[in-house]
Amino acid sequence: MKQLLQSLFKYKTLSREEAKAILIEISQGKYSDFEISSFITVFAMRSITIAELQGFVDALLELSVPVDLGTHEVLDIVGTGGDGKNTFNISTLACFIVAGAGQKVVKQGNYGASSVSGSSNVIENMGYKFKNDSELLKKELAEANICFLHAPLFHPALKAVGAIRKSLGFRTFFNLLGPLVNPARPKFQLLGVYNLEAERLYNYFLQESGRQFAVVHSLDGYDEVSLTGDSKVITNAGERIFTPEALGKRQVFPEDIYGGDTPEAAAEIFKTIISGKGSWSQNAVVLANAALGLHCTGKYATYEDAYQAAVVSLESGKALNALNTLIALQ
């Protein structure tokens, strides 16, 4: 590790094979916390290359616990995190709206590392029991249209860096890896990123993957469609800037999508919104993200069609029913 760090400190980069090898060695416990912290910090001081990203993803997928859900025709909606905005759990809520609209969802998530409440925090608070049993997950997917993969149960490599990431408290390259290593290998993905550089990297990576995708970044810094400003959206077909009005009917304010100061507060916001009692702004943001997810599957002729399907899912109670069905199976 010492020689590798010296090389990286001289602004050299890793090949895809080198990146894969070093992350595998980290997962095997070959290095101290200090060495791993130094390695992580390098990538907080410079951009990760596409080769490094590919190598790290290769390593995590090779080391992951396999899951067979009988289909890859599923969607994941996930953000990188690390935007420092502390919004409520927008992507997780969007997943339940999508499930309520009839599209199967395999949501991968984790506890918050740089935010108050990650997706794992909020869904655990709802009563969900984390598992990596394919048959149980398959049953959830069949009956509720959604199941949840708690990342540490599927990625043993993450255990080696979990405490370090938490103690560092800042965004790391692991934020970039998480959305790309769903072991269910979903065919459809809506991915939110924290800056334009990450969006460019994801575009290069996903164009080669064969998946149908949309990568979003709100230009005022959010890793999702926030409706607080314009959003850049990149899909298989190209890229475009959208106004809040185009995606969510009107602009909202940052305070409208605040996620609370504790995991418990975040869970209460989640329950309020999925029960159909959210504010206009909260609903608009969730619906916009759900609509983009639905639209990227190619099953809707227009974005407006996908948006209306999301509205019906939330307002009819189908999204809430997906949650209740999922929790009843625990």
Summary of the structure (lengths in Angstrom):
residues: 330
radius of gyration: 18.8
end to end distance: 43.3
largest distance: 59.4
contacts: 1167
relative contact order: 0.16
helix: 54%
strand: 12%
